[in-house]
Amino acid sequence: MRAEPLVWLAAVLTAAALACNTNEPTKADASSATSAAQPPTPAAASGSASAAPAPDAREPRTPNELLARGAPTFVVGTSGDDLTDKKLRAQAELVRSMLFPAAPLIEDTKIDVAAGPAGWPKNPVVYGGPHVNAALAAISRQLPFEMKAGLLKLGRDTMSSDTFVLITVVPGRAADADGPGYPTFLLYAGTGTPGVAEINGLKHGSDGFLVGDAFGAFMRGDWAPDGPTGKVRPLLRVSQEREDLEHNDPVTLELRTKPGKPAGKVRVWSIRAQPNADDAPHRSAVLRGLESAAKKLGVEDLPDIDVFLYPSGELKAKLTGFAGDGHAVPYARALHMVKAPPGPDGPLEHLAAHEGTHILTHGAWGPPGTPLLGEGVAVWVSGHYGGKPLASFANKEKAPPIRALLGPDFRRLPEGETYPRAGLFVGAAVREIGLPKVREHLFGATAATWDAACAAAGTTPEKLEAASTASR
Ligand SMILES: [Zn+2]
């Protein structure tokens, strides 16, 4: 029983919606994340308090331990503006629908914070930092870190940027002079507003806390007891190798979606290469890919984007923890790509269009409700998968039904089956109902809201399925 949620957790948390690998990420990631979660768990699993060094050995230490304890209650912040609240809620809904569809989801204001730990639901999984979540704001003086828009303070480290995320199991604390106390809870928060775009895509599960940035995991550690009433302080375990990056100057390019004024900036970082020596064709390919994505998506208000180009997949995996040719980190508006042939309409241009789509849609449309639509739009925009034109996948027999791909099957089946199918489906849906309706209704829909979303778009799941089958 216990293995099942952990495997699902790992599959979704680590494989994410965005890692676009040529290999098959789900199985390997799931097994490594699951095994990584095993060693520290005996105390928590047995419930034995004998010889336990921690203040309460039964309390979960990591996300995997907390979620293994039973169904969570999702708590979403509502103290941002309407769009912020909507994006925050959609990110929580995405995870809930994939992992715990029966789990309740409540707003921060429903918690009786003044009542202390008793005022909270069981196994809380909280989304949003104190600047966007009223429950967290009410206990912010007791939290073992400080977070607000653009700032995270953790121990001796002060991090000023709106691109940091924090995933942590905050150990429970009793009432004291600093606040009413709270139970142990799992938190997904970022210094952006709301700062949680695809935060679940960051590999995590077996650390007490993890700080992420554009590279993924930046700091990992555990909370150590520090004084009375459950106070804790951070103990850092790992920090990633960054030396090359810190000695590297990025080249800034201007993104143009139409002639005339630039619509956004792209900073390209060439890892382990002289920036002006040999990467100019690669930078041009990236720019062409991003511009074509913006045009096809009809996105005109472009964010500034950081692009990291790697000489090899090995180095990319070492620095980011993600193997594969490319992946996007939407909360930091960053793309990581291994250099591929940079010619016109070539592999690097297609990869930039695909990964850029993840960044552009997050900014302009919000998070996708399913990986089917998230990846489908990216594959459709790039027009390619695995180096082949999307149209060349159109005659595949026995494609899995769309309804199955709205749920966990999408990450269960091989990427080589699901991604082209998703791209062809999105293409058919765009022809059938037009891009604005795909964006407005289908993109953010989950398996649970799919039928209603189709109806709102003036179609039915059956019509869309038929259209996508006819196009194959
Ligand atoms: Zn993708």
Residues whose N, C-alpha, C, O or C-beta is under 5 A from the ligand:
A	BS01	ZN	A17 L18 C20 E375 A378
